[in-house]
Amino acid sequence: MIALRRRAEVDSKHLMIFEQNSSLELKHSLNRVGNTFAELANVYYRDEGRKIKTRLERKSLSSVELSIRYCFKVAVYAEFRRDWVEALRSYEDAYHTLREMIGTSTRSPPIQRLVEIKTVAEQLHFKVSTLLLHGGKLIEAITWFRQHNASYSGLVGAPEVNFLHWEWLSRQFLVFAELLETSSATFQSTLPPVLGASATDRLSEWEFSCAYYYQLAARYLKEKRSCLELTLSMTETANDVDGNAESVAPSVYVGQFARLLEKGDTYVMQLLTDEEYIRYALGEAKRFQDSFEIIALLKKSFEAYTTSNAQRMASYCGFEMAREYFALNQFSNAKQLFDSISSLYRKEGWVTLLWEVLGYLRECSRILGTVEDFAEYSLEMAALPVSSIAGIQSLCFKECGPAGPASLSNRETIQKELFELVRGELGLASNEGNNNLKVTADQPLHLEIDLVSPLRVVLLASVAFHEQTVKPGAPTLITLSLLSQLPGTVEIDQLEVQFNQSVCNFTIVNDQRFQLDGISNGHPDHRVETAPDLMLSTNKWLRLMYDIKSDQSGKLECISVIARLGPSFTICCMTESPASMNDLPLWKFEDLVETFPTKDPGLSFSGQKAIQVEEPDPQVDLTLGVLGPALVGEIFCVPVNISAKGHAIYSGELKINLVDTKGGGLLSPREAEPSSTDNLHVELLGVSGGLECEDESQTRTDKILKIQHSFGLISVPFLNEGDSWSCKLNIRWHRPKPIMLYVSLGYSPHSSELTAQKVHVHKSLEIEGKTVVVFSHHYMLPFRRDPLLLSKIKASSDSDQMPSLPVNETSILIITAKNNTEVMLQLLSMFIEVEDDDVGKSCTVRHVSEDPSDPALLVPGEVFKKVFFVTPEVNFSKVKMGTVCLRWRREIRPEGEPGSGSTASEVLTKYKLPDISVELSPLVVNLECPPHAILGDPFTYFVRIQNQTHLLQEIKFSLGDSQSFVLSGSHNETVFVLPKSEHILSYKLVPLASGSQQLPRVNVTSMRYSAGFQPSVAASSVFVFPSKPHFEMTNVGSRPESIAAE
């Protein structure tokens, strides 16, 4: 291998072994081959570049063209080696050298010479811009493009081929826009100013957007089209410019063209003269339609400006694009773009630009045959604030659009042309189906003007009522004012004023036009008024005053005014109130005399187009009975009484609404089934009473129309004058909550006016729902029997800890119910409702005593207690105790108080008992002594310690001395209690004093559980009689009694 390397003169690192046996070795071998070839290619291009660079440095080249070629070649070699700095420097040297060739005399034709220089400059500029943007140098790239444009934008060339210059310039902007759009370089909005740069050298923000370059590319392409059309019109050989285009082809050199000639079996290239090149260029230019390319460029610019939220520039590009569509006779596309642009021009108030856009829209509508659009655009143009000065200024522009310059005379011409069209005196030609624009009785024209329509300047209607409220049937004065900004006088044939109450509509007829043309009076049922003339002058209010009378109560509002201008042309204008009327956007800055829509200036600032017609005075009494506070759970009745005093009641309806006084709603925020009433705080159950109807069969079908939880609709029967009708609203409170009860009576006082608006009477009443009773409970252990509960030993300070009861031990449950209302209650019974599936199997609940036969009377604030025995039978960590059920009712009093003479219904109130914990007590300490003692007589005092576990229990006890007793027995001792057995401590006591005395204090301590027992004061007390008492026993029944202590 070494000999072969020396023989071939190959470097050792370029000689390698190629492994093909395994895929892994093959992959490594290919990677080594690729790296070696890349290194060798890099070395080759570097050496070649150095050779060419050496020639350039010696300046021994014979021509400038060769120097440019060598610089280009060095840059290409540098690009191969990814030496971007060297490549950029070489391209720039070639570009600057090329710039020096301009104006030098050569043997080449001058026109083709300039075309070749621009083509080479375009290539070099593309290379430089690409490298700058590739390196993230956005500012440098834009600066380079600006210099490139400044260097070549003035080199137009010969007038015969000046269109080639504008095409080349358009292509420069297009290519740079595409490079800028696809570049990863971003523009920072907070760029530091360039030191030493003048105001003209600073880059604008638009130059960083590709939309700017697309827009200029389209602009220069339009310039190219104009120059081409001019050149073709002036060229004598315009008809045969395409004759020799097929034999001309690009040369091998960039920017050169030659004719391909056939000589025998070979082809030769012959250079062109400038005259031949001109004919070739004209022929090639005629083959392309620049309008579609211009539209594509403008569309890209429009989209880019829209993305960057530059709406004004986007609208300008859209306007130029629409003009191109218009020139191509694509009127639908042009109209769509012009419509979108006109909205911005209206908003910005650019009257001259809006005039031009509306002129195009008007012409598109005429060609497309849309009469309504043509009329709207014509009216808007005629009402624009354009003066003679604006018309002179618009003449400075090259193009003014189809409507001509914006001037007062053109406004008057457009108005006259339109009104001749709508009155049938003129027909306009249309390109759609060869039809003419006509307005006839078979094809009427109707325009709508709302509050935001641009046609408000054409016709503005203001309506003001002179009063704010009016009685039914009483007349009130109304002022109708009309204003127009059209340049010529407008004569209205007929005005139809429309209200929300159609019976108030009326028509105003122009007396002169009515006599001449015989115009119909409109709707036959409407009132017709005549006016001497209905002439609208420019910026002058036409004021009309009339009386309006309404028999229907409620809101009376003037909605619109329909103006008829000819037999088949109407304009419906929405009315406005003078107090809230906005200015005309395009006219508010004009130098006009300020006028008011009404003669009274005060009415112009406060007048409204609506008035409130009051309801007729009701002659019916509606009363709601007050029954005091409502109680949660009971059916609360509210008496409602209706008395017809002044007139009869027909078709009466009673509406009931329950509303929360605090605005929180009558529903509970907790989740519940939609069909369930558990989530309701207050519920309207129904209506009772009100049965004084002649036909009892209709009582149940016609009385109640609809009842919901908080809303009710009840029909009221016919009541003659002097009759009365009453009912009761049944409301139930599920939770305490104050509400407002709203009752509204609607009726008709006359039987012949069933369709007329009804008279309403409203009443309200605040009712507070209160909780009936407040429950509480607590557990007690049996008297003088204390089981040891380990949970109490380990109990923390948590107040929510579940109470614990010993298993198989009878505990005492005391339920307390306190009257929380202001009324007396009758307590019928109290019991605990248990569920067999859980509580019934876990513990036993027994009543200590049965409920009394006579109800217990509970006055406000009084407390009722009841005792229950609870015996847990299963050792569970959580046992449900059930629900306490209390049956009660209001106390009935005969002194005419609410509810007298009737029986109050029973109510069941429930209280859910919290769960308890059941555990096995390891030790039980029981104290036994007689219920009383006799002075001087000895008695036995037992302390029973019961071990309920399977373990041996060590118990330490002590007995303290007492001055009231003499005792015998052990005072301190430690004993062991066997499993499942008990140990009894016996003491003999002799009382030494009479009265309630404290027994000797016993202290029992379990050594295993480190828990002690000490009886309470009540459990350690006994009453000592001075002598043996004599009791008389009375049979009080077999009812068991129990004494319990806290």
C-alpha positions, 0 to 999 in steps of 0.5 A: 500500500505504501509503494502504491501511494508513493507511485501514485503520489497520493497523500496517506489520508486520501488512501483508504480501505473500502469495506463492503462485508457488513452494513455498519462498515459499509456506512462508515466507509461511505461517510469517509469517502464523502468527507474525503471528496468534500475536502478534496473539492474544497481544496480544489475550489480554494486553489482555483479561486486563488489563481483567479484572484491572483490574476485580478490583483495583478490587473493584467486583464485586457477588458473590464468584462473579463474582470467582472467574469473573474470576480463572479467566478471567485464568488461562485467558488467561495460559495461552494466552500461556504465562505460567505464573506469572500463570496459577498466581497467578490459579488460586490466588486463585480457589481461596482465594476459593472457600474463603471461600464455604463456610458463607455463606448463599445462596438456593441449596439447601444440598446442591447448593450444597456439591456446586457448591463442591466441583466448582469446587474440583476444577477449580481444584485440577486446574489448580494441580496440573497447572501445578506438576507441569508446572514440575517443582515436585513438592514444592509440588504434593504440599504443595498436594494435602495442603492441598486434602485437609485443606480439604475432607475434613471437608466431608461434607455431609448424611447423606443424600448423604454417599456423594457426598463420599466419591466426590468425595474418591476422585476427588481422589486418583485424578486426582492419582495419574494426574497424578503418574504421567504427570508428568516431575518426579522425586523426590530421596530426599535432600531438604533438610528444610524450615526451620520445618516441624513433624514433621506438616508434613513429607512422607513418602516414600509421598506421592511415590508414585502407589501411595499415592494409588491406594490411598487412592482405592480406600479412599474409594471403598469408604467411598462404597459402604458409605455408599450401601448404608446410605443405600439401606437407610434410604430409603423411596423406594429402589424409585423413585429411578430414576424421574426420572433421565432428565429431569435433566441437568447445567446450563450452570454447573459443578456445577449440575443442572437438570430439562429441561422441554419447553414447546411447541417449546422446552426450558427448564431448571428448578432442582432441589430438594435432595430431587429432587437426592437421588433423582437422585444415588441413582439415578445411584449405583445404576447403577454397580458400585463393586467393579470400580472398586475392584479396578482402583484396587487393582491399579494400587496393587499394581503400583506398590508391586511395582515400587518393591519395597514388598512389604508394601504390595503385599501389603496392596493384594493382600489388599484386592483379593482380598477384593473378588473374594471379595465378587463370588463370583470365588473362583478369582481371590481364591484366587490372590491370597490364596495369593501373600499368605500366603507373605509373611505366613508369612515375616514371622510375622504370625500374625493377618493369616495367620489371616485370609488362611487363613480366606478360602483355606479358604472358597474351597477349600470353595466350589470343592470342592478337598478337599486345599487345604481340608485343608491350610489347615484344618490350618495354621490349627489349628496357628497359635500363636494364644492367647486374648489374640490372639483378644481383640485380633482382635475390635477389627477390623471384619472377621475373615474367614470363619473368625472371630477368631483364638482357641484355641477356633476352632482347636479347632473347625477341627481337629475339623471337619477330622478329622470330614471325613477320617474320613467322619463329616461332609460339607461343602457345595460350590458346584461341581457341587452336590457335597459335600466327602467323603473316602472309600475311592474318593476318598482324601486324601493330603498331603505335608509337606516340609522347607519346607512350612508344615504342618511345624507339623502333623506334624514327624518326626525320626529319629536313628540311635544309631550312625554306622556299622554292620556288615552284618547287625548290628542298630542302634537308631533313635529315631523322634520325632513332634511336633504343634502342633495344639490337640487330641490326634491319634490315629494309626492306623498309621505306615509308616517308609520307607528308601532301602533298601526291605527295611528299611521297617517299619510301626507299628500302633496296637494299640487302633485295629487291634483296633477298626477292623481296619486293614490291616498295610500291605505284606505283605513289611514288618516290622510293629510294634505300639504301645500307642497313637499319641497326639500331644499339643500340643508333646509329642514322641512317641518310638518306638525300634526295631532296624534291620538292613541286609544291604546296604552303603552309605548307609542313610537314613530318607526319610519317615514316612507317618501314617494318620489314618483309613481314607482319610487319610494324611500323608507327612512327610519326616524330619529329622535332630535335628542339622540340624533347624530351628525352627518359624518361627511358634512359635520366639518363643512361650513354650513349654517346650523339649523334645528329640526324643530322651531323650538330649540329646547325641543330639538335637544330633548324631543323623543320619537316615542311617547308613553300612553298612560293606562286608563284609571282602574276602577277596581280594588285589588287587595292582598291579605296579610297573615304575618310571617310564613313558616317553613314547611307549611302551606301558607295562604295569601287571600286575594280579593278583587272588587269591581266598583266602577265598571265590570270586569271582562276577560280578567287575568291574574298574574302572580310572581314570586321574586327574591328580595335580595336578587339571589333567585328562588333556586338553591345553588346546590345541584339537584335534579331539574324535575325535583322541588328540593332545589326550590327555596319558595314554591307556588303550589296553586290557587284555592277558592274563587268558586263563585262562578255560575257554571261549576263545570268551568271552574276547574277548566277556566280558573287556572291557566298556568302555575309554575314554581314562581309564576302563576296565571289565573283567569278571573270570571266575569264580574259585574259592577259591584261584584267581588271575587276572591281566591287564596294563593298557596305558597310553600317555603322549603327554606327560610327566605324573604320574598316579594309577592307581585300580583297584577290584574289585567282586564278589559272594561268593555265586552266589545273590546276584547282585542284592545289592550287591557287595564292593569292593577298592580299590588305587591307584598313582602313576606318573610319565611321563617324557620319554625323550630330550631333543633338541638340534641345531645347524648347522655350515659346512664346514671352512675354507670360510666363505660370507658371509651378509648376514643374520648381518651385519644380525642383531639380538639376537633369540634367536628369529631363524631360522638361515640357510644358504647356498644350494648349499652343503653344511652340517653338521647335528648331532642330539643325543639325551640319555637323560633317564630312569633306565633304559637305552635301545637306540637302533635308528636315527635319521633325518630324515623329510622331506616331498616337497612342501616340503623334498624340493624345497628342500634335500637331507638326507644321512646321514653314516653308516648306522645300526649293525646292533647297537643302541647302548646309551644309559645314563641321562644319556648323549648320542648324536649323529649327523651329517647333510649339508644342501644347500639348493637353492632360495633361499627365506626359509623352508624346512621341515627335517622331523622327526627320528625316533628308534627305540628300546626299553627295555634287556632284562635277564635278571636278573628285572627288569621285562620279562625274558623278553619282547621290548620293543616299539619306540617311535618318538619324533619331534622337529620341526626348526625352519624355516631361512632360505636365502640366496645368499652373495655371497662365499665364502672357502676356505682350502686347506693340506695336512692336516699339514706336515713340519718344514723342508719348504715347502708352499703355503697358498691363500686362494680368494675366490669372487665369486658375484654379477654385481657387481665386488667390491673385497676388501681382505686382509691376512696376519699374521706367525707365529713358527712359519713363514717365508712369502713373498707379499703381506701387504696388498693390495686386489684386485678380483674379477670377477663369477662368478669367483674370486681365489686368494692363494698363499703359500709357508710353511716350518715352523720348529717341530714340533707343532700350530702356528697358521698366519699369520692371514688377514683378508679384508674386503669393501668393498661389504658392510663385512664381514670374514672371519677364520678360527677357531683350529681352521681356522688350525691345522696339525700339523707332524711333525719328520720324514716320518711312516710310516703303515700304511693299513687298509681301513675300508670305503667309509663317508665320514668328515668332520671338522667344526669349530664 
